[in-house]
Amino acid sequence: MADLEFDYVVVGAGSSGAALAARLSEREDITVAVLEAGGNDSHPFIHIPAGVAAAIGTKSINWRFETVPQPGMAGRRIGVPRGKVIGGSGQINGMVYFRGHPTDFDTWADMGAKGWSYREVLPYFTRNEHNEDYPASVFHGKDGPVNVKLIRNPNQLNYDYMDALASLQFPRCDDFNGPNSEGYGFRQGLIRDGQRESTARSMLHPAKKRRNLTVLTQAQVARINLEGRRATGVTLTDGRVIAARAEVVLCAGTVQSPQVLMASGIGPAAHLRELGIEVLHDLPGVGGNYHDHVACPVHMETDVATSYGISLKALPRGLWNVLQYLYNRTGPLAGNVFESVAFLRTDPSLTKPDVQFVFQPAKRLTTKLPLPVGHGYAISPVGLYPRSRGTLRLASADVREAPLIDPQLLAVEEDIEPLVRAVKIARQAFAAPSFAKYSGVEVAPGPAVQSDEDIKAFIRQNGYTVHHPCGTCKMGVDKDAVVDPDLKVHGIEGLRVADASVFPMLVGGNTNAPAVMVGERGADKLLGKAPLPPVDLPPESPARKV
């Protein structure tokens, strides 16, 4: 007997789940339940944009997963933060709005995700977007629920950074979500009225006013219930049974969607038997294809107090910035710190950028404070298209125990080469005339690290991921695919997955916006709606035109 019954049961209220559930609830004749393992998104660190480090460091809203020791990262365990709260990882991320390189989605289609080419997914990006800075076009929406904007009054160091890249003959990009994302420029963020924007804030919370939508917090799913090969609902860790008359939709993310599937007896049979789990459906690809973006630091320190940070020199400015935020939600605290970026080709022979240069107009964090003490600036080069693939496996049949995350970071030697080239470019940028006035001192990697082999050793010993895991429930039609292009789990009726775990391959950049797009498309597929018409791309777009 079910404790509660709905038409649709959505597992996870993260970026994709919140969007999907809100769209489903627009249909008044169906009922929707959203099950969130975490709590409400009321913690103050979530909502202050500049409090990114504080949000990600708050135990109550972060699952705080980590990898198993990674041989390619000098045997270290690497943190895998995931949001444990309404809004999911969209409540602890850097609020970056970037979709990926346009050709990434054409690659998805080529890999078996038919219907997911750039021309076909772009309308779902724009449907979700309210862009404060760019006019409505095939690339941008003005009437969507999620607010997107450039950071107002960015730190001066951003201009110096862009001047440095210009001096190295890299191109400028005025709109990273326009025809082509290559180049340097100011980036847009998910911010509204000086506070973090998310699909939870802009879509799910307003939808809670509808009688047909129920949101349950502290509701962790232990397993999916099956009758034969059909999903009929879920059982929570507290024993409650939530029935689904139509479908169950997993939106628990790259870590927990495959974890729930395997705990339910859906996954690689040999692994499930090792843990004493009854194999209900042998689906080898569940938990495979795990990959993430690896980054490495190039940090500079300076006595000049231009950067964000805590110091006696910056105390008057800091107090004023606090007053600005308290009074009218403006100033640096209303921004996400990451105000500019670059997507660059470290090898001119490449057809698209292979590295993202994340610029930080602040010293690296060296204390437990959420803001740096002292002043500096940094570039974190991010390798965009890793070849390394790993796995997510269960540590036990109990979903309350963290799974075994083994992304095999930098296991493929080619993955480290773009980062080595990027470190050299970052050093050239910091040696450019625009940075001379800061008399910066390189503290990482440091002057002693010069040869390629030394740089590689530094990356393996100090690198990290930028928290973009994907792929563990890969979309496609091959033997390792978990869901088909309609997001239906192969071999199981009434069960879909709609989050970043379905990405066949990482996009060349941040993953939040593509995850939301998956939620938007997933809702239409669940409701049986015809897909939005593909857009006609202008000639300057590198994506497939037909």
Secondary structure, 3 states (H helix, E strand, C coil): CCCEEEEEEEECCCHHHHHHHHHHCCCCCCCEEEECCCECCCCHHHHCHHHHHHHHCCHHHECCEEECCEHHHCCECCEECCECECCHHHHCCCCECCCCCHHHHHHHHHCCCCCCCHHHHHHHHHHHEEECCCCCCCCCCCCCCEEEEECCCCCHHHHHHHHHHHHCCCCECCCCCCCCCCEEEECEECEECCEECCHHHHHHHHHCCCCCEEEECCCCEEEEEEECCEEEEEEECCCCEEEEEEEEEECCHHHHHHHHHHHCCEECHHHHHHCCCCCCEECCCCCCCEECCEECCEEEEECCCCCECECCCCHHHHHHHHHHHHHHCCCHHHCCCCCEEEEECCCCCCCCCCEEEEEECECCCCCCCCCCECEEEEEEEEECCCCCCEEEECCCCCCCCCCEEECCCCCCHHHHHHHHHHHHHHHHHHCCHHHHHHCCEEEECCCCCCCHHHHHHHHHHHCEECCCCECCCCECCCCCCCECCCCEECCCECEEECCHHHCCCCCCCCCHHHHHHHHHHHHHHHCCCCCCCCCCCCCCCCCCCC
